[in-house]
Amino acid sequence: MNNKPLSEVLVQLRDIHNLAFSFNDTELRQYNVTADRQFESTEELLSFLLKDLPLKWEKTGDIYVIYTQKKQSHQNPVKHTLSGRIVDKNSFEPLPYATIAINKSGTITNEDGFFSHKSSDSIFKVKVSYLGYYIIDTTLTPDKKHLIKLTPSMEQLKEVIIHDRLIETFLYSEDQAGMIRLNHKITKFLPGSSNNSIFNLLRLQTGISATAESSGNLIIWGSYEGQSRILFDDMLLFGMKNFNDNIGIVNPLIVKDIKLMKSSFGASYGDCVGGIADITGKDGNRKKISMDMSIDNFAINSIFETPIGDNSSLLFAFRHTYRNLYNPKELDLTPNKENKIDSDITILPDYTFRDINLKYTFRNEKDIHIQFSFLAAQDKFSYNVDDMLTDWLQLLRNTQETSLQKGASFVIGKDSKKGISTRLGVSFSSLENKFDNQNRAINIFNNNTLKYTRQETINNTQEINVHLESKWAVNDIHSLESGLFWVSNSSSWHEDTSNVNMIKQTINGTHISFMAEDNITFENFKLITGIRLTHVPYLQKTFLEPRLSASYSLSKTINFNLGGGLYRQFLTKNSIEDEYGNYRYMWTLANDTDYPVLRAKHISGSLTFEKNNTQASLTPFYKYTDGITRYLNFRLRDIETISTGHSQSYGLDFYLKQNLKGHTAWISYTLSQTEELFEHFLKNEYLYAPQDQRHELKLATLLNFDPIYFSTNYVYGSGFPLARYSSDEVTYERIPYKRLDIALTYKFNMKRIYGEAGFSILNLLNHENYLYNNLERVPTSQISSINIYQQSIPFTPTVYLKIGF
């Protein structure tokens, strides 16, 4: 070699002798080298080439890393900072919560895909993984920002699929007790409408009740309605009716990441005693204009993304049902209705839904980022009953319910190459719910009204949240996180029953929280200690909530996780029970007189195994919740009061997944018990909670014959307790739940247009299931009543087409 740039010499040596080098091409190109001799080893060669140059080399594994030599004090070693951002290589979409192994330590990216790490090391071996993406294993130099681009494992165009690299397990990951991460990209292949793919994925996981079919309110490890939270881009989603599995609360086309915390979550999350589904939305494509549109036999869904200049992007999405989701037909009455007052009616309601999403994102070279997100969603639910219950008794019923969910969030942040990231956020969310229900039982022979009831309910609630959060990488094993939160809540509940004003209340309140969290990461051990301090001025109380999480790697394939803490919740749903055993739920804010602050203890652990294509976990849990409120309205017994109580839920989750030649199958099983004790109970002993279910089993399979995909899942539940009332006792009946779903998907591309077409069938065997808390008993006289059921998903075929560019 004669006067050649050093970088070219190294490339030539790499190709001839099959060596591996890591270096900065621009930096090494400025040095020319000349040599004409033989060397006995690579080490001897590098020492000769770098002699008299301000360069050093180190060997990491089989890779020779060459970097600039910097002067440093022998007394105080220089701390180097490694920082950067992890993005999708196709759209430059930041990837939140990506896992990064750095030398013998590690970290994760924040909500904006940014990471930082401090160490006295001068070179970093980095392994980056993210669900549904190919793993990157490389070396990086410190004290500069890196942009790391990950390749999705399921590209839209078949010819660019990459087969020769490791892929992060595409469905599920768990690195803390009670917390899992889910890959939303695979939901396109699961049975069910593409408009509810988030719930279709969540319901197949352990600990989440699938038999409830409650897409608006997740039941996680025995939590009551309103105790678990759904967050989207910092906005609290209160949930809409969503009676049918065909429409979900969040548009799947705008979803980027789903983090599910079933319990024992850290101090950065507050005001929740149940579980949390934290959903991060897409920022929008910063490289090119793109559009996706999905049409099925229920609704139309579309999304438009466009870059604005070099540093920002705009996203707009819209959904709308264009036909009745339930396909109403004649109501089915039970046999022998002419001789039986206590007959059953199954309703098939009218239902319409629409929502919009708008999001603007800005990020410049100085890593200042701004984000604005907006959503609005409305659904309307109604049904009418006009039928003969016997040869002399007619039932007239009209029920209407509307919900309007609105939300907006604004975030501005700065990521520093010194290892500090700061973000200031403001979010607003509200729910307006109106319910009107009229019942009239008529004796057709004399046209007399035997029983008339009317109930009008308006329940509105909102939350404003201002938060300042900061994260600082102290060194290679230590990082700190802190936050300050100001939250304002309000709830109003107005109810008239039979033209009598029963309830009229409005509660407003604010609370201020401070949180601090310390993350310590060693090679085989991770410890997270946190504390949350909340002051509630309108209650004149202060609450302390310590949190703890620990993880230990027993081997390369087996991990043990343990977590726990104390939790508080101020805004929640409280139940209303009438003398017929009917339950309703209203959003109310705690005032510590009628509605106590919810207090909970969480303890959970997990033992996980992952090797090659096999993944398994065993997760025990225990939850205790105090301060649960139930409003009792037993008018026939002249009882109208508010009763408080507590509940406990405990059990075990088991999960097993196996991949084989691109195919996958998994089993999810939950053994649990949820029981409650209220002060109005006749005996001081626990009874079954309405959401109690002993066994829930889920089987799922996804077969990959690219471009054709076939999937199926089966869910079995042992049933929720249905109370049967008699004069002297209450007995319970459990009706098992069974549902088999199938789906077939075909992927295609035509030049610049790509797409998918498919069909699915929910409840293939048309098993008659009933929803959790679906039974309503309606009085027909002073001594008689009928049962009205909201039926769950019947045999439901869905055909859909999705195209994009």
C-alpha positions in Angstrom: 0.0 0.0 0.0 1.3 3.4 -0.9 -0.1 6.7 0.6 -3.7 5.4 0.8 -6.4 6.7 3.1 -6.4 4.6 6.3 -10.1 3.8 5.9 -9.6 2.3 2.4 -6.7 0.2 3.7 -8.9 -1.2 6.5 -11.7 -2.0 4.0 -9.2 -3.8 1.8 -7.9 -5.8 4.7 -11.4 -6.7 5.8 -12.3 -8.1 2.4 -9.1 -10.0 1.9 -8.6 -11.5 5.3 -12.2 -11.7 6.5 -11.7 -9.3 9.4 -14.2 -7.1 11.2 -13.5 -3.4 11.9 -15.5 -0.6 13.3 -14.5 3.0 12.6 -15.6 6.5 11.5 -14.9 6.6 7.8 -14.7 10.4 7.6 -12.3 10.6 10.5 -9.9 7.9 9.2 -10.0 9.1 5.6 -7.9 12.1 6.5 -4.9 9.9 7.4 -2.8 8.4 4.6 -0.5 5.4 5.3 2.3 3.7 3.5 3.5 0.2 4.3 5.4 -2.7 2.5 6.0 -5.5 5.0 4.4 -8.6 6.5 2.9 -8.9 9.9 2.4 -12.0 12.1 -0.9 -10.8 13.6 -3.7 -8.4 13.1 -2.8 -6.7 16.4 0.8 -6.1 15.2 -0.6 -4.7 11.9 -2.9 -2.2 13.7 -0.2 -1.1 16.1 2.0 -0.3 13.1 -0.6 1.5 11.1 -1.8 3.7 14.0 1.7 4.5 15.2 2.2 8.3 15.4 -1.5 8.9 14.8 -4.0 10.2 17.4 -5.9 6.9 17.2 -6.3 3.8 19.4 -7.7 0.4 18.8 -9.5 -2.1 21.1 -10.9 -5.6 20.4 -14.5 -6.2 21.4 -15.4 -9.8 20.7 -14.2 -10.4 17.1 -14.4 -6.7 16.2 -11.5 -4.4 16.1 -12.7 -0.9 17.1 -10.6 2.1 16.0 -11.3 5.5 17.7 -9.8 8.9 18.4 -7.5 8.9 21.4 -8.4 11.7 23.8 -6.3 13.1 26.6 -7.6 12.4 30.1 -6.5 12.9 33.6 -5.1 9.8 35.4 -6.7 10.9 38.6 -10.2 11.5 37.2 -11.2 9.3 34.3 -13.3 11.0 31.7 -17.0 10.1 31.7 -18.2 9.5 28.1 -21.8 10.0 27.1 -23.4 7.7 24.5 -26.7 9.1 23.2 -28.9 8.9 20.2 -32.3 8.0 18.8 -33.9 4.8 17.6 -36.2 5.1 14.6 -38.0 3.1 12.0 -35.8 3.1 8.9 -38.8 3.5 6.5 -40.6 6.5 8.1 -38.1 7.8 10.7 -40.8 7.2 13.3 -39.2 7.2 16.8 -39.5 3.9 18.6 -40.3 4.3 22.3 -39.1 1.9 25.0 -36.6 0.1 22.8 -34.2 -2.1 24.7 -30.5 -1.2 24.5 -27.8 -3.4 25.9 -24.6 -1.4 26.3 -21.4 -3.4 27.2 -22.4 -5.0 30.5 -25.2 -2.6 31.3 -28.2 -1.2 29.5 -31.1 1.2 29.2 -34.3 1.9 27.3 -35.4 4.7 25.1 -37.9 7.2 26.3 -41.3 8.1 24.7 -39.5 9.9 21.9 -37.0 7.1 21.1 -34.1 8.9 22.7 -31.5 7.2 24.9 -28.4 8.3 26.8 -25.8 6.4 28.8 -22.7 7.5 30.7 -19.6 5.5 31.3 -15.8 5.7 31.6 -15.6 3.2 28.7 -14.3 4.7 25.5 -16.0 2.3 23.2 -19.5 0.8 23.4 -20.8 -2.5 22.1 -24.5 -1.9 21.5 -27.4 -4.3 20.9 -30.7 -2.7 20.1 -34.0 -4.6 20.0 -37.6 -3.6 19.6 -40.7 -5.8 19.2 -41.3 -6.6 15.6 -38.0 -5.3 14.3 -34.6 -6.9 13.4 -32.0 -6.7 16.1 -29.0 -4.4 15.5 -25.6 -5.5 17.1 -22.9 -2.9 16.5 -20.3 -0.7 18.1 -20.6 3.0 18.7 -18.2 5.8 19.7 -19.2 8.2 22.5 -19.8 12.0 22.7 -21.9 12.3 19.6 -25.5 11.7 18.8 -26.4 8.5 16.8 -29.4 7.8 14.7 -30.0 4.1 14.7 -32.5 2.8 12.1 -34.3 -0.5 12.7 -35.8 -2.6 10.0 -39.4 -3.9 10.5 -39.6 -7.7 10.3 -42.8 -7.6 8.2 -42.1 -5.3 5.3 -45.0 -4.3 3.0 -42.9 -5.3 0.0 -42.0 -8.9 -0.1 -38.8 -8.4 -2.1 -37.1 -6.4 0.7 -37.8 -8.8 3.5 -34.5 -9.4 5.4 -34.0 -13.1 6.4 -30.4 -13.2 7.7 -30.6 -11.3 11.0 -32.0 -11.9 14.4 -35.5 -10.6 15.1 -36.9 -9.5 18.4 -39.7 -11.8 19.5 -42.6 -10.4 17.5 -45.5 -10.7 20.0 -44.6 -10.2 23.6 -41.8 -9.2 26.0 -41.7 -8.9 29.8 -38.8 -7.4 31.7 -40.6 -6.3 34.9 -43.1 -8.0 37.1 -46.7 -7.3 35.9 -45.5 -5.3 32.8 -45.5 -6.5 29.2 -44.9 -4.9 25.8 -47.0 -5.9 22.8 -46.3 -5.7 19.1 -49.3 -4.1 17.5 -48.1 -4.9 14.0 -49.3 -8.5 14.1 -52.9 -7.5 14.8 -53.7 -7.3 11.1 -53.5 -11.1 11.0 -55.8 -11.8 14.0 -59.5 -12.5 13.8 -61.9 -9.6 14.2 -62.4 -6.3 12.6 -59.3 -4.3 11.8 -61.0 -1.4 13.7 -60.7 -3.1 17.0 -57.3 -4.8 16.7 -55.9 -3.3 19.9 -58.5 -5.1 22.0 -58.3 -8.2 19.8 -54.6 -8.4 20.8 -55.1 -7.4 24.5 -57.8 -10.0 25.1 -55.5 -12.8 24.2 -53.0 -12.0 26.9 -52.9 -13.4 30.4 -54.7 -11.5 33.1 -57.0 -9.6 30.8 -60.6 -10.8 30.7 -61.5 -11.8 27.2 -64.8 -13.4 28.2 -66.1 -9.9 29.3 -65.7 -8.6 25.7 -65.3 -5.2 27.4 -63.4 -3.3 24.8 -64.1 0.1 26.4 -63.2 -0.9 30.0 -60.4 -3.4 30.5 -60.8 -5.9 33.4 -57.2 -6.6 34.5 -56.5 -9.0 37.3 -59.9 -8.6 38.9 -60.0 -4.8 38.7 -63.5 -3.1 38.7 -64.8 -0.8 36.0 -63.0 2.5 36.0 -60.0 1.2 38.1 -57.9 0.4 35.0 -56.7 3.2 32.8 -56.3 3.6 29.0 -53.8 6.3 28.1 -53.2 7.5 24.6 -50.5 10.1 23.9 -50.7 11.4 27.5 -54.5 11.6 27.3 -56.8 9.7 29.7 -59.5 7.8 27.7 -62.6 7.3 29.8 -64.0 4.7 27.5 -67.2 4.6 25.4 -69.9 2.1 25.2 -68.3 -0.1 22.5 -70.8 -2.9 22.9 -69.5 -4.7 19.9 -66.0 -6.1 19.1 -66.1 -4.4 15.7 -65.1 -0.9 17.0 -62.3 -0.2 19.5 -61.6 2.9 21.5 -58.3 3.8 19.7 -57.9 3.8 15.9 -55.4 1.0 15.1 -53.9 2.8 12.1 -52.3 5.4 14.4 -50.9 3.0 17.0 -47.1 2.6 17.4 -46.5 1.0 20.8 -48.6 -0.7 23.5 -47.2 -1.1 27.0 -49.5 -3.0 29.4 -48.9 -2.8 33.1 -51.2 -5.3 35.0 -49.9 -4.2 38.4 -46.8 -3.1 40.4 -46.0 -0.3 37.9 -43.5 2.4 38.7 -43.8 5.9 40.3 -44.0 7.7 36.9 -47.7 6.5 36.8 -50.3 7.7 39.3 -54.0 7.9 40.1 -54.7 4.3 39.3 -55.3 1.2 41.5 -56.0 -1.2 38.6 -53.9 -1.8 35.5 -52.7 0.6 32.7 -52.7 0.2 29.0 -50.3 3.0 27.8 -50.7 3.4 24.0 -48.2 5.6 22.0 -49.5 7.0 18.7 -47.5 7.4 15.5 -45.8 10.7 14.9 -46.4 10.6 11.1 -44.1 9.9 8.2 -41.2 12.4 7.9 -39.9 11.0 4.6 -42.8 10.9 2.2 -46.5 11.4 1.8 -48.4 8.2 2.6 -52.0 7.1 3.0 -53.8 4.0 4.2 -57.4 3.2 3.9 -59.3 0.2 5.3 -62.9 -0.8 4.4 -64.9 -3.6 5.9 -68.6 -4.5 6.1 -69.0 -2.3 9.2 -66.9 0.9 8.9 -64.4 2.9 6.9 -61.0 3.9 8.3 -58.4 6.1 6.7 -55.1 7.8 7.7 -53.1 10.5 5.8 -49.5 11.3 6.7 -47.3 14.0 5.2 -43.9 15.6 6.0 -43.9 19.4 6.5 -40.5 20.7 5.6 -37.5 18.8 6.9 -38.4 18.7 10.6 -42.1 18.1 11.1 -45.0 15.9 10.0 -48.8 15.9 10.1 -51.1 13.0 10.6 -54.9 12.8 10.1 -57.1 9.8 10.7 -60.9 9.3 10.5 -63.3 6.4 11.1 -67.1 6.1 10.6 -69.6 3.3 10.7 -71.8 3.3 7.6 -74.3 0.6 8.6 -75.6 -0.7 11.9 -73.1 -2.9 13.5 -75.6 -5.2 15.1 -77.8 -5.9 12.1 -81.1 -5.8 14.2 -83.7 -8.5 13.7 -86.7 -9.8 15.6 -86.0 -10.1 19.3 -85.9 -13.7 20.5 -88.1 -14.5 23.4 -87.7 -17.6 25.6 -90.1 -20.6 24.9 -93.5 -20.8 26.6 -93.6 -17.1 27.1 -97.4 -17.2 27.3 -97.2 -19.0 30.6 -94.1 -17.4 32.1 -93.8 -13.9 33.4 -90.1 -14.4 34.2 -89.1 -14.6 30.5 -85.8 -13.5 28.9 -85.2 -11.1 26.0 -82.0 -10.8 24.0 -81.5 -7.4 22.5 -79.7 -6.4 19.2 -79.3 -2.6 19.4 -78.7 0.1 16.9 -75.2 1.5 17.1 -73.2 4.2 15.3 -69.6 5.4 15.8 -67.3 8.0 14.4 -63.9 9.5 15.5 -61.1 11.7 14.2 -57.4 12.0 15.2 -55.0 14.8 14.3 -51.3 14.9 15.3 -48.5 17.4 14.5 -44.9 16.6 15.4 -41.7 18.7 15.1 -38.1 17.7 15.8 -34.9 19.6 14.8 -31.2 18.9 14.8 -30.8 20.2 18.3 -33.2 17.5 19.5 -35.9 20.0 20.5 -39.3 18.2 19.8 -42.9 19.4 19.9 -46.0 17.3 19.7 -49.7 18.2 19.5 -52.3 15.4 19.4 -56.1 15.7 19.3 -58.9 13.2 19.2 -62.7 13.2 19.3 -65.0 10.2 19.3 -68.8 9.7 19.5 -70.9 6.7 19.7 -74.7 6.2 20.0 -76.4 3.2 21.3 -80.2 2.5 21.4 -82.8 -0.2 21.2 -86.6 -0.5 21.5 -88.7 -3.4 22.8 -92.4 -3.7 21.9 -93.5 -7.2 22.6 -96.0 -9.5 24.2 -94.6 -11.3 27.3 -97.8 -13.3 27.8 -101.2 -13.4 26.1 -102.2 -10.4 28.3 -98.9 -8.5 29.2 -97.1 -6.1 26.8 -93.7 -4.6 27.4 -92.7 -1.3 25.9 -89.1 -0.2 26.4 -86.9 2.6 24.9 -83.2 2.9 25.8 -80.8 5.5 24.4 -77.2 6.2 25.3 -74.7 8.6 23.8 -71.0 9.2 24.7 -68.7 11.9 23.5 -64.9 11.5 24.2 -62.6 14.5 23.6 -58.9 14.9 24.2 -55.8 16.9 23.4 -52.2 16.9 24.5 -49.2 19.2 23.9 -45.6 18.2 24.7 -42.4 20.1 24.2 -39.1 18.5 25.1 -35.3 18.6 24.8 -32.9 15.7 24.6 -29.3 16.6 25.5 -26.2 14.7 24.5 -25.1 15.1 28.1 -27.6 12.4 29.0 -30.5 14.6 30.2 -33.9 14.5 28.6 -36.7 16.9 29.7 -40.3 17.2 28.6 -43.2 19.5 29.6 -46.7 18.3 28.8 -50.2 19.5 29.0 -53.2 17.2 28.4 -57.0 17.5 28.5 -59.6 14.8 28.2 -63.3 14.7 28.9 -66.3 12.4 28.6 -70.0 13.4 28.2 -72.4 10.5 28.7 -76.2 10.7 28.5 -78.6 7.8 29.3 -82.4 7.7 28.9 -84.3 4.5 29.7 -88.2 4.1 29.8 -90.1 0.9 30.7 -93.8 0.4 30.6 -95.7 -2.9 31.3 -99.3 -2.8 30.1 -102.3 -5.1 30.7 -103.7 -5.2 27.1 -107.2 -6.3 28.3 -107.9 -3.0 30.2 -105.0 -1.0 28.9 -103.8 -0.3 32.5 -100.2 0.5 33.2 -99.0 -2.1 35.7 -95.5 -0.7 36.0 -93.8 2.5 34.7 -90.2 3.5 35.3 -88.1 6.2 33.7 -84.4 6.9 34.3 -82.5 9.9 33.0 -78.8 10.1 33.8 -76.1 12.6 32.7 -72.6 11.8 33.8 -69.7 14.1 32.7 -66.1 14.0 33.8 -62.8 15.6 32.7 -59.1 15.8 33.6 -56.4 18.4 32.9 -52.9 17.3 33.5 -49.7 19.5 33.5 -46.5 17.6 34.0 -42.7 18.3 33.9 -40.5 15.2 33.7 -36.8 14.8 33.5 -34.5 11.8 33.1 -30.7 11.9 33.7 -28.1 9.1 32.9 -25.7 9.4 35.9 -23.3 6.7 34.9 -23.2 3.2 33.3 -25.3 1.6 36.0 -27.3 4.5 37.4 -30.1 6.8 36.1 -32.5 9.1 37.8 -36.0 10.1 36.8 -38.2 12.8 38.4 -41.5 14.5 37.7 -43.9 17.2 39.0 -47.6 16.8 38.2 -50.6 19.1 38.6 -53.9 17.4 37.9 -57.4 19.0 38.0 -60.5 16.7 37.9 -64.2 17.3 37.8 -67.3 15.0 37.8 -71.0 15.7 37.6 -73.8 13.2 38.1 -77.4 14.2 37.5 -80.1 11.5 37.8 -83.9 11.5 37.6 -85.9 8.4 38.4 -89.6 8.4 37.5 -89.5 12.2 37.3 -88.1 12.4 40.8 -84.7 14.2 41.1 -82.7 11.5 42.9 -79.1 12.7 42.5 -77.6 16.0 41.5 -74.0 16.6 42.4 -70.8 18.2 41.0 -67.3 17.6 42.5 -64.2 19.5 41.6 -60.7 19.1 42.9 -57.0 19.2 42.2 -53.9 17.4 43.4 -50.2 17.9 43.1 -47.7 15.0 42.8 -44.0 14.7 42.9 -42.3 11.5 41.8 -38.7 10.3 41.9 -37.3 7.0 40.6 -33.8 5.5 40.8 -32.8 2.9 38.2 -29.8 0.8 39.0 -28.7 -1.7 36.3 -25.9 -4.3 36.6 -25.1 -7.1 34.3 -27.6 -9.6 35.8 -29.6 -7.4 38.2 -31.9 -4.5 37.9 -33.4 -2.5 40.8 -36.0 0.3 40.4 -37.0 2.2 43.6 -39.5 4.9 43.4 -41.7 7.1 45.5 -44.7 9.3 44.7 -45.9 12.0 47.0 -49.4 13.5 46.4 -50.9 16.4 48.2 -54.7 16.9 47.8 -55.6 20.5 48.9 -59.4 20.1 48.7 -59.2 17.0 51.0 -56.3 18.5 53.1 -54.5 15.2 52.8 -51.1 14.0 51.6 -50.5 10.4 50.4 -47.2 8.6 50.1 -46.9 5.8 47.6 -43.6 3.8 47.6 -42.8 1.5 44.6 -40.2 -1.2 44.1 -39.3 -3.5 41.2 -36.4 -5.9 41.0 -35.2 -8.2 38.2 -32.5 -10.9 38.3 -31.2 -13.0 35.4 -30.7 -16.5 36.8 -29.1 -17.5 33.4 -29.1 -16.3 29.9 -32.6 -17.8 29.4 -34.3 -17.5 32.8 -35.3 -14.2 34.6 -37.0 -13.6 37.9 -39.0 -10.4 38.5 -40.6 -9.0 41.6 -42.6 -5.8 42.1 -45.0 -4.1 44.5 -46.2 -0.8 45.9 -48.9 1.4 47.2 -51.4 3.1 44.9 -54.1 5.8 45.1 -56.9 6.8 42.8 -59.1 9.9 43.0 -61.2 9.8 39.9 -63.0 6.5 39.3 -66.3 4.8 38.5 -68.6 3.9 41.3 -71.3 1.2 41.0 -75.0 1.7 41.5 -77.0 -1.4 42.5 -80.8 -1.6 42.6 -83.1 -4.1 44.3 -83.2 -6.3 41.2 -79.4 -6.8 41.2 -78.7 -4.5 38.3 -75.4 -2.7 38.2 -74.5 0.7 36.6 -71.3 2.7 36.8 -70.8 6.4 37.2 -67.6 8.5 37.1 -67.2 10.4 40.3 -64.3 12.2 42.0 -63.4 11.3 45.5 -64.5 13.7 48.3 -63.6 11.5 51.2 -67.2 11.8 52.6 -69.4 9.9 50.3 -66.7 8.7 47.9 -63.3 7.7 49.6 -60.0 7.8 47.9 -59.2 4.4 46.5 -56.2 2.7 48.2 -54.5 -0.4 46.9 -51.6 -2.7 47.5 -50.0 -4.6 44.6 -47.6 -7.5 44.8 -46.6 -9.5 41.7 -43.7 -11.7 40.5 -42.8 -13.5 37.4 -40.4 -16.3 36.3 -39.7 -16.0 32.6 -38.0 -18.4 30.2 -36.9 -17.5 26.7 -34.6 -19.5 24.4 -34.5 -19.5 20.7 -38.1 -19.9 19.6 -39.7 -20.8 22.9 -41.0 -18.3 25.5 -42.8 -19.0 28.8 -43.7 -17.2 31.9 -45.4 -17.9 35.3 -46.8 -14.9 37.1 -48.4 -14.9 40.6 -50.2 -11.8 41.8 -52.1 -10.3 44.7 -54.2 -7.0 44.8 -56.0 -5.5 47.7 -58.2 -2.4 47.1 -60.0 -0.4 49.8 -62.5 2.5 49.6 -64.7 1.0 46.9 -68.1 2.7 46.8 -71.5 1.3 45.9 -74.7 3.3 45.8 -77.7 1.3 46.9 -81.1 2.2 45.5 -83.5 -0.3 46.9 -86.7 1.6 46.6 -89.0 -1.3 47.4 -87.3 -1.7 50.8 -87.0 2.0 51.3 -83.2 1.8 51.3 -81.1 4.5 49.6 -77.5 4.7 50.9 -73.9 4.6 50.0 -71.9 1.6 51.1 -68.1 1.3 51.1 -66.0 -1.8 51.0 -62.9 -3.5 49.8 -61.8 -6.3 47.5 -59.0 -8.7 47.0 -57.9 -10.4 43.9 -55.2 -13.1 43.7 -54.2 -15.8 41.3 -51.6 -17.1 38.8 -50.9 -16.4 35.1 -49.3 -19.0 32.8 -48.0 -18.2 29.3 -46.3 -20.4 26.7 -45.4 -19.4 23.1 -43.6 -21.4 20.4 -42.3 -20.3 17.0 -41.6 -22.8 14.3 -40.5 -21.9 10.8 -42.3 -18.5 10.8 -45.4 -19.9 12.4 -46.3 -19.3 16.0 -48.8 -20.6 18.7 -49.4 -19.6 22.2 -51.4 -20.5 25.3 -52.6 -18.0 28.0 -54.2 -19.2 31.2 -55.3 -17.3 34.3 -56.4 -18.9 37.5 -57.8 -16.2 39.8 -60.4 -15.2 42.4 -61.8 -11.8 43.1 -64.0 -11.3 46.2 -65.5 -8.3 48.0 -66.8 -7.2 51.4 -69.1 -4.2 51.8 -70.5 -2.8 55.0 -74.1 -3.4 54.0 -73.5 -7.2 53.7 -75.7 -9.1 56.1 -72.7 -11.3 57.1 -69.2 -10.1 57.7 -67.7 -12.4 55.0 -66.4 -12.1 51.5 -68.8 -12.7 48.5 -68.0 -13.1 44.8 -67.3 -9.8 43.0 -69.3 -9.3 39.8 -66.1 -9.7 37.7 -64.9 -12.9 39.5 -64.0 -15.7 37.3 -62.0 -18.8 38.3 -60.6 -20.0 35.0 -59.8 -18.4 31.6 -58.0 -20.2 28.9 -56.9 -18.8 25.5 -55.3 -20.7 22.6 -54.0 -18.9 19.5 -52.2 -19.9 16.3 -50.8 -17.8 13.5 -49.6 -19.6 10.4 -47.3 -17.7 8.0 -47.4 -18.8 4.4 -46.3 -15.4 3.2 -48.2 -13.7 1.5 -51.1 -15.7 3.0 -51.6 -15.8 6.7 -54.1 -17.9 8.7 -54.9 -17.4 12.3 -57.3 -18.8 14.8 -58.0 -18.4 18.5 -60.2 -20.0 21.1 -61.3 -18.6 24.5 -62.9 -20.5 27.3 -64.1 -18.9 30.6 -65.7 -20.6 33.5 -68.2 -17.8 33.9 -69.1 -14.8 36.0 -71.4 -15.1 39.1 -75.0 -14.4 38.2 -77.0 -13.7 41.3 -80.3 -15.4 41.7 -82.5 -13.7 44.4 -85.1 -15.5 46.5 -87.0 -14.5 49.7 -84.3 -15.8 52.1 -81.1 -16.2 50.2 -78.9 -15.3 47.2 -77.5 -18.1 45.0 -75.1 -17.9 42.1 -74.9 -19.4 38.7 -72.0 -19.3 36.3 -72.5 -19.7 32.6 -69.3 -20.8 30.8 -68.1 -18.7 27.9 -66.8 -20.3 24.7 -65.7 -18.6 21.5 -63.8 -19.8 18.4 -62.5 -17.2 15.8 -60.7 -17.6 12.5 -59.1 -15.3 10.0 -57.4 -15.4 6.6 -55.2 -12.6 5.3 -53.6 -12.0 1.9 -50.9 -9.4 1.4 -50.2 -7.9 -2.1 -48.4 -5.0 -3.8 -48.8 -3.4 -7.2 -45.9 -1.0 -7.9 -46.2 1.8 -5.4 -49.5 0.5 -3.9 -49.5 -2.2 -1.2 -52.5 -3.7 0.5 -54.1 -6.5 2.4 -57.4 -8.4 1.9 -59.0 -10.8 4.2 -61.9 -12.2 6.1 -62.6 -13.3 9.6 -65.4 -15.0 11.5 -66.0 -14.3 15.1 -67.8 -17.0 17.1 -67.5 -19.5 14.4 -69.6 -22.1 16.3 -72.2 -19.4 17.2 -72.0 -20.3 20.9 -74.5 -18.3 22.9 -72.4 -16.2 25.3 -73.4 -13.3 27.6 -71.3 -10.3 28.5 -70.0 -9.5 31.9 -72.6 -7.5 33.9 -75.0 -7.8 30.9 -78.1 -8.9 32.6 -80.8 -6.4 33.4 -83.9 -7.3 35.4 -86.9 -5.1 34.5 -90.0 -5.0 36.7 -93.3 -5.8 35.0 -95.4 -5.5 38.2 -95.0 -5.1 41.9 -94.0 -8.8 42.2 -92.7 -9.8 38.8 -89.8 -9.0 36.5 -88.2 -10.1 33.2 -84.5 -10.5 32.3 -83.1 -8.5 29.4 -79.7 -9.7 28.1 -77.1 -7.9 26.0 -75.9 -10.7 23.8 -72.1 -11.0 23.1 -70.7 -11.5 19.6 -72.8 -14.0 17.6 -71.6 -15.6 14.4 -70.1 -12.6 12.8 -68.3 -12.7 9.4 -66.1 -9.7 8.5 -64.6 -8.9 5.1 -62.0 -6.2 4.8 -59.7 -4.5 2.3 -56.8 -2.2 3.1 -54.7 -0.3 0.6 -51.9 2.2 1.0 -49.0 4.0 -0.7 
